[in-house]
């Protein structure tokens, strides 16, 4: 998954931990999308 590989090690670890450390990139991506959808767009 290009998105995950593009992250630095600290951000990749953060999102993997938020996803439950499943080791599955799809779980990490789903967690990120869920968090992004719950965050209001500030128009920036």
C-alpha positions, 0 to 999 in steps of 0.5 A: 500500500503506497500510502503506508509506505510513504509514511515515516516510521513514527507515523506508520507505527502510530497508525498501525497501533491505532489499527490494533497492530494486526500487521495488515495494511488494509486494517491500517488504511481503514483506521486512517479513513475512519479517523479522517472522515470523523475529522472536520475539514477546515477548508485548508 
